[in-house]
Amino acid sequence: EFSPHVVKRQRANTSSHHSVGPTLIHSPPPHHRPDRAAAEPSRLSLTGFDHSYPGPNLDSHPQVPIVPERSSSLHPSATDKLSCQMVELFEACQQQPSDLERKEVCRTRLQQDIQQVFSSARLYLTGSSMNGLGCRSSDADMCLVIKGNKKPDAIRVLACLQRLFRKLSYVERTQLIRAKVPILRFREKGRWDDLEFDLNVNNTVGIRNTFLLRSYAYADLRVRPMILVIKKWARHNQINDASKGTLSSYTLALMVLHYLQTLGEPVLPSLQRDYPESFNPLMDLDVVPEGPKHIPPYVSRNKSSLGELLLGFLKYYATQFRWDKQVISIREARAFPKSNSQEWHNKFICVEEPFERNNVARAVHEKIKFDAIKAQFAESCRILHERKDLNSILPFRAVMIKESSRG
């Protein structure tokens, strides 16, 4: 997803303040691992696992991540229809280098303008744009880090930025949203598409979980297609919008990772449990990008196809997972019992944020929305089990056409 010339320009245009490094880093391409490739049922190429990160002191500029080179090592004999449909959708919809470049150009310009007001501030792309789970239509999440002895008031900072942005020639439609994590939402001026930017202040857990999810995304070739397909399915069926009381994309990603961790033969481990020093929640932000470089390649013995995993995911949440009694935790690679704490008590869906350990599914607070989510899992599970055709639960070719029209 990241081309070298984008990385070079970002490094050249970034000021030399020692602060949090942007969310991507230089990395050599991973070595081909045939035993890993055998688990992937696709005839198309997917990306391998990036597990090498340099330290923050290589130069005076913060690190800029670069995704690993593509791997063409996929099992040629696994060609079941559903798996091939999933890979076709993934290949058409995954974020392209031009998409990231556009976001990075905007980030660079904004940081330069913001530093006229907040001289020590640093601006970072976070979320799906950087963790390997983005698609062409993914919005861009940004975290503005302002260091100092006194914690800045997020609303005041964002209000100040809103006044600044109204004077900028390349920004339009600024909107200050006073959510639990306040954001300033805006768009690039003169663009025909609907790409939005969401900027928060000092919500640095977003930087930490960007690197954690990135490590999971490239730990197994099946992870990225699985999550993209699930997000597209949920969006199509109107259960992927936290602002309307359903599931956020981040929550859905954690739900997929949890399922892949808890199979009889897991597809994924718990990286936080197995490598706590690499994902220490108290680790200084300057060295967060270095953590994953200590993680050896993970080889799963699970050889399930993408189609089998999709069917299993829907069945797990439709018939096995106990919504009323369990909390999803990728940190522990298990579902632990709900306690009577305020975080989990009387909540319809409980999904643990892996660093802050709060409930990222708290947006689902109405029973009618919760029932709709459960019903959609059950209905899609039934239909897909009968037909083994992605079109039966998601018009994926129409989604591909819409996605390919971007950029």
Phi and psi in degrees as a GROMACS rama.xvg file:
@    title "Ramachandran Plot"
@    xaxis  label "Phi"
@    yaxis  label "Psi"
@TYPE xy
-124.663  121.882  PHE-2
-92.3501  149.317  SER-3
-57.2282  -36.3715  PRO-4
-68.6778  -28.4405  HIS-5
-66.0244  -44.6523  VAL-6
-61.2116  -45.6237  VAL-7
-61.3467  -41.6679  LYS-8
-68.453  -38.8463  ARG-9
-62.9778  -41.6276  GLN-10
-65.7691  -38.4779  ARG-11
-69.5823  -30.7379  ALA-12
-95.5658  1.39746  ASN-13
-95.9822  136.945  THR-14
-68.2558  164.535  SER-15
-95.3162  19.1901  SER-16
-62.6596  136.99  HIS-17
-83.8911  106.878  HIS-18
-148.567  -151.48  SER-19
-68.2845  134.963  VAL-20
-77.4005  143.937  GLY-21
-54.5791  167.706  PRO-22
-80.9114  9.05715  THR-23
-131.224  159.211  LEU-24
-139.102  158.02  ILE-25
-66.2961  136.216  HIS-26
-152.152  134.362  SER-27
-69.6272  154.028  PRO-28
-63.5638  146.334  PRO-29
-70.5794  154.982  PRO-30
-75.7503  146.204  HIS-31
-66.4398  134.269  HIS-32
-126.437  99.6848  ARG-33
-57.03  -35.4598  PRO-34
-66.7438  -30.0797  ASP-35
-71.2229  -41.0379  ARG-36
-64.9854  -30.9407  ALA-37
-62.4794  -20.4403  ALA-38
-79.6582  -15.3467  ALA-39
-93.977  125.272  GLU-40
-87.6186  22.455  PRO-41
-106.108  152.198  SER-42
-93.3929  -4.27673  ARG-43
-106.305  165.555  LEU-44
-85.2356  137.769  SER-45
-125.186  173.169  LEU-46
-94.3195  144.418  THR-47
-84.3204  -171.941  GLY-48
-92.2558  124.958  PHE-49
-93.0396  110.239  ASP-50
-129.628  25.4225  HIS-51
-128.093  119.465  SER-52
-129.603  134.592  TYR-53
-76.978  162.652  PRO-54
-73.0122  164.969  GLY-55
-75.8674  -7.01328  PRO-56
-104.736  19.5734  ASN-57
-67.8844  -32.014  LEU-58
-156.288  -175.663  ASP-59
-83.2608  -4.33386  SER-60
-100.219  148.122  HIS-61
-66.1653  156.605  PRO-62
-72.7087  144.696  GLN-63
-118.878  122.343  VAL-64
-74.743  150.483  PRO-65
-133.076  135.297  ILE-66
-75.1198  156.661  VAL-67
-67.0356  161.79  PRO-68
-64.1399  154.294  GLU-69
-65.8461  149.04  ARG-70
-113.597  130.975  SER-71
-97.2684  12.2933  SER-72
-88.5815  82.9101  SER-73
-124.816  148.795  LEU-74
-65.9965  117.649  HIS-75
-76.8134  -17.645  PRO-76
-91.0501  -13.8223  SER-77
-87.1272  99.174  ALA-78
-129.86  31.2306  THR-79
-62.7878  148.585  ASP-80
-57.1917  -47.6532  LYS-81
-63.8829  -43.7164  LEU-82
-62.1975  -43.1315  SER-83
-64.9993  -37.8341  CYS-84
-62.2854  -41.0627  GLN-85
-64.0538  -43.1698  MET-86
-68.5945  -37.5979  VAL-87
-60.9575  -43.1676  GLU-88
-65.0459  -43.42  LEU-89
-60.7284  -46.9479  PHE-90
-62.4043  -33.6713  GLU-91
-78.9432  -29.1562  ALA-92
-104.437  -16.2523  CYS-93
-61.6335  149.545  GLN-94
-56.5273  135.611  GLN-95
-99.2641  159.098  GLN-96
-53.0687  -37.8114  PRO-97
-66.5923  -31.8455  SER-98
-66.416  -46.2485  ASP-99
-67.0424  -39.2171  LEU-100
-60.0238  -41.7082  GLU-101
-61.9559  -43.7459  ARG-102
-65.0278  -39.3388  LYS-103
-68.6598  -38.4806  GLU-104
-60.2346  -43.3066  VAL-105
-65.2673  -42.7048  CYS-106
-58.7567  -44.0369  ARG-107
-62.8478  -46.0043  THR-108
-63.9416  -42.9904  ARG-109
-64.0668  -42.5126  LEU-110
-60.335  -42.7412  GLN-111
-61.8454  -41.6312  GLN-112
-72.4736  -39.4845  ASP-113
-63.8979  -34.8468  ILE-114
-69.3216  -11.0835  GLN-115
-71.6658  -22.5893  GLN-116
-105.831  -46.2487  VAL-117
-116.958  92.4298  PHE-118
-62.3311  -29.9326  SER-119
-97.4883  3.53234  SER-120
-70.8207  147.278  ALA-121
-127.588  139.875  ARG-122
-115.135  130.718  LEU-123
-127.158  137.325  TYR-124
-76.1926  134.59  LEU-125
-134.1  -173.827  THR-126
71.1985  -152.46  GLY-127
-66.0768  -22.7322  SER-128
-61.8388  -28.5451  SER-129
-116.52  -14.3204  MET-130
-95.6555  6.36607  ASN-131
87.9456  0.267928  GLY-132
-108.516  11.1584  LEU-133
-83.896  158.814  GLY-134
-123.215  177.98  CYS-135
-61.7658  -29.1722  ARG-136
-94.4377  5.65253  SER-137
-65.6228  133.709  SER-138
-69.8962  166.072  ASP-139
-105.471  119.56  ALA-140
-93.2092  138.401  ASP-141
-132.292  143.903  MET-142
-121.027  120.982  CYS-143
-94.2269  117.681  LEU-144
-101.89  118.951  VAL-145
-118.462  111.282  ILE-146
-90.6946  152.239  LYS-147
165.973  170.51  GLY-148
-70.2614  -30.9977  ASN-149
-106.296  129.666  LYS-150
-68.0398  123.224  LYS-151
-70.5783  148.169  PRO-152
-79.1089  116.442  ASP-153
-60.0677  -43.2449  ALA-154
-63.3438  -43.2284  ILE-155
-64.0887  -41.8462  ARG-156
-63.591  -45.9063  VAL-157
-66.966  -36.0645  LEU-158
-64.1429  -39.4464  ALA-159
-63.908  -42.8067  CYS-160
-66.1142  -35.6108  LEU-161
-61.4221  -41.4169  GLN-162
-64.2762  -40.2483  ARG-163
-64.4124  -46.2332  LEU-164
-63.738  -29.625  PHE-165
-66.7869  -17.2415  ARG-166
-93.8295  -9.16878  LYS-167
-83.9013  140.855  LEU-168
-75.3857  -16.8169  SER-169
-111.272  9.10465  TYR-170
-124.237  142.199  VAL-171
-146.809  167.846  GLU-172
55.8094  49.484  ARG-173
-73.5368  138.608  THR-174
-143.105  121.569  GLN-175
-89.3748  118.524  LEU-176
-109.654  116.349  ILE-177
-90.6608  66.3922  ARG-178
-89.1295  -174.861  ALA-179
-57.0474  -41.6487  LYS-180
-108.607  100.562  VAL-181
-61.3022  143.196  PRO-182
-135.579  155.783  ILE-183
-108.589  116.41  LEU-184
-100.901  139.284  ARG-185
-158.397  172.234  PHE-186
-132.094  161.573  ARG-187
-76.92  139.657  GLU-188
-76.5222  139.762  LYS-189
83.6791  6.91455  GLY-190
-95.1315  141.541  ARG-191
-83.5774  -20.648  TRP-192
-89.1746  -172.728  ASP-193
-115.481  29.7782  ASP-194
-62.9203  126.682  LEU-195
-113.186  150.556  GLU-196
-112.407  134.455  PHE-197
-118.696  116.131  ASP-198
-111.887  126.358  LEU-199
-115.04  170.223  ASN-200
-116.056  118.458  VAL-201
59.3009  24.7003  ASN-202
-85.5296  67.6891  ASN-203
-70.6007  -12.5482  THR-204
-60.7179  -25.6986  VAL-205
-64.5794  -31.3545  GLY-206
-71.5658  -42.2735  ILE-207
-64.0187  -47.3902  ARG-208
-75.7311  -17.6928  ASN-209
-62.6258  -44.3792  THR-210
-72.1736  -34.6382  PHE-211
-64.8308  -50.6115  LEU-212
-65.6554  -33.1186  LEU-213
-61.6643  -41.0762  ARG-214
-64.2604  -40.4175  SER-215
-67.4339  -40.1876  TYR-216
-58.2514  -35.1618  ALA-217
-104.927  9.8889  TYR-218
-77.779  -24.6631  ALA-219
-150.763  140.233  ASP-220
-62.6648  -18.8468  LEU-221
-86.1884  -13.3937  ARG-222
-66.1905  -50.4118  VAL-223
-64.1636  -45.7303  ARG-224
-61.9152  -39.2548  PRO-225
-58.4313  -49.6579  MET-226
-68.2473  -39.8964  ILE-227
-63.4727  -44.4909  LEU-228
-63.4944  -42.8938  VAL-229
-62.4127  -42.0153  ILE-230
-64.2782  -41.609  LYS-231
-65.5249  -40.9645  LYS-232
-61.8207  -45.7374  TRP-233
-66.2172  -40.2361  ALA-234
-63.595  -45.0462  ARG-235
-60.4549  -36.1428  HIS-236
-95.0505  14.3533  ASN-237
61.0312  38.9487  GLN-238
-125.38  24.5475  ILE-239
-129.245  62.7086  ASN-240
-156.646  96.7262  ASP-241
-61.5715  -29.9449  ALA-242
-67.1714  -16.682  SER-243
-112.547  19.8014  LYS-244
83.8145  17.4958  GLY-245
-116.686  -152.563  THR-246
-91.6697  133.193  LEU-247
-74.4927  161.318  SER-248
-62.3034  -35.4239  SER-249
-64.5521  -43.5363  TYR-250
-61.0454  -44.4938  THR-251
-60.936  -41.3396  LEU-252
-61.4694  -43.2404  ALA-253
-64.8762  -36.2047  LEU-254
-64.489  -39.7536  MET-255
-66.7178  -46.8743  VAL-256
-59.8199  -42.4783  LEU-257
-58.8787  -46.5513  HIS-258
-59.2571  -45.1408  TYR-259
-67.7225  -24.5023  LEU-260
-80.014  -24.6861  GLN-261
-108.055  10.2791  THR-262
-67.1552  158.261  LEU-263
-53.853  -41.6375  GLY-264
-114.481  98.8829  GLU-265
-62.6479  145.345  PRO-266
-83.449  -30.3408  VAL-267
-132.778  150.383  LEU-268
-90.4451  -176.253  PRO-269
-94.6881  109.107  SER-270
-66.5509  -35.5278  LEU-271
-68.7926  -35.6037  GLN-272
-73.7306  -43.2709  ARG-273
-81.3544  -26.8685  ASP-274
-134.03  62.4788  TYR-275
-59.3983  -31.2309  PRO-276
-69.8635  -23.4056  GLU-277
-81.7322  -19.6689  SER-278
-131.695  38.5933  PHE-279
-64.1823  120.745  ASN-280
-64.9663  -14.5761  PRO-281
-97.8486  0.908572  LEU-282
-61.2255  136.936  MET-283
-58.8712  139.348  ASP-284
-58.6482  -29.1517  LEU-285
-61.3855  -27.6019  ASP-286
-109.873  4.81524  VAL-287
-54.6346  -42.7764  VAL-288
-63.0503  -20.5094  PRO-289
-79.4902  -24.51  GLU-290
-51.9487  -51.2901  GLY-291
-64.8954  -14.6774  PRO-292
-69.1918  -15.5734  LYS-293
-89.0985  -1.2718  HIS-294
-91.1315  122.184  ILE-295
-72.1279  161.37  PRO-296
-58.7479  141.748  PRO-297
-101.514  132.081  TYR-298
-118.365  113.454  VAL-299
-88.4293  140.876  SER-300
-87.3408  -3.21931  ARG-301
-76.9164  122.146  ASN-302
-108.871  18.604  LYS-303
-61.0998  146.557  SER-304
-76.8511  165.108  SER-305
-57.887  -42.3175  LEU-306
-62.2336  -42.2815  GLY-307
-63.533  -39.302  GLU-308
-67.7981  -38.3869  LEU-309
-63.6315  -45.7789  LEU-310
-60.3153  -41.7634  LEU-311
-66.3758  -37.3918  GLY-312
-61.3985  -48.5728  PHE-313
-64.179  -40.4955  LEU-314
-66.3435  -39.3154  LYS-315
-59.245  -48.5529  TYR-316
-81.2421  -19.0701  TYR-317
-82.7423  -32.3671  ALA-318
-130.921  -19.3548  THR-319
-110.009  -43.6102  GLN-320
-68.4078  135.86  PHE-321
-97.0554  94.5577  ARG-322
-59.2157  -33.9213  TRP-323
-82.5726  -12.1402  ASP-324
-126.121  -9.93786  LYS-325
-125.112  151.625  GLN-326
-115.938  128.899  VAL-327
-77.7413  129.744  ILE-328
-140.427  110.791  SER-329
-78.5161  -20.0621  ILE-330
-62.3386  -39.509  ARG-331
-102.91  -2.8536  GLU-332
54.315  43.9424  ALA-333
-162.869  171.384  ARG-334
-103.802  117.648  ALA-335
-99.9678  157.757  PHE-336
-65.7112  142.006  PRO-337
-63.8652  139.892  LYS-338
-102.771  -178.961  SER-339
-90.9277  11.4784  ASN-340
-66.0287  157.159  SER-341
-60.5217  -28.8285  GLN-342
-64.0576  -35.7105  GLU-343
-114.43  -24.1582  TRP-344
-65.4377  131.815  HIS-345
60.8418  25.2616  ASN-346
-98.8423  137.794  LYS-347
-69.1719  -43.9709  PHE-348
-129.274  132.364  ILE-349
-122.257  112.805  CYS-350
-129.33  117.58  VAL-351
-77.6401  128.581  GLU-352
-69.0023  127.149  GLU-353
-68.6572  -16.3944  PRO-354
-106.703  -50.4597  PHE-355
-84.5708  -16.9849  GLU-356
64.1065  25.0234  ARG-357
-97.4452  -178.296  ASN-358
-94.5701  109.768  ASN-359
-80.299  -6.42063  VAL-360
-101.256  19.6582  ALA-361
-65.2827  -16.4646  ARG-362
-64.2904  -24.8953  ALA-363
-83.6243  87.3205  VAL-364
-118.315  3.36395  HIS-365
-114.685  134.654  GLU-366
-61.846  -35.1201  LYS-367
-64.1854  -36.1255  ILE-368
-72.8204  -40.6848  LYS-369
-60.8044  -45.4245  PHE-370
-62.4918  -36.6664  ASP-371
-66.1278  -39.0281  ALA-372
-63.9899  -49.049  ILE-373
-61.1273  -41.2453  LYS-374
-64.0793  -37.0928  ALA-375
-67.9651  -39.9882  GLN-376
-60.0387  -46.8186  PHE-377
-64.2769  -45.4633  ALA-378
-66.8321  -44.7735  GLU-379
-66.6863  -36.5957  SER-380
-60.7832  -46.3866  CYS-381
-62.6995  -47.7779  ARG-382
-66.6552  -46.1215  ILE-383
-68.109  -34.6263  LEU-384
-62.5115  -36.81  HIS-385
-74.4221  -41.2872  GLU-386
-104.923  -23.7011  ARG-387
52.3029  36.8984  LYS-388
-134.039  121.054  ASP-389
-58.9518  -32.5228  LEU-390
-60.414  -20.8988  ASN-391
-73.4096  -18.9459  SER-392
-123.598  -8.16686  ILE-393
-158.045  121.727  LEU-394
-73.464  76.9982  PRO-395
-68.519  -28.885  PHE-396
-69.3104  -37.829  ARG-397
-64.2783  -38.3646  ALA-398
-63.7553  -41.9108  VAL-399
-62.2662  -42.5861  MET-400
-63.9063  -44.1268  ILE-401
-62.9704  -41.8681  LYS-402
-68.0641  -39.9626  GLU-403
-71.0117  -14.1766  SER-404
-78.7058  -7.51516  SER-405
-82.5306  157.799  ARG-406
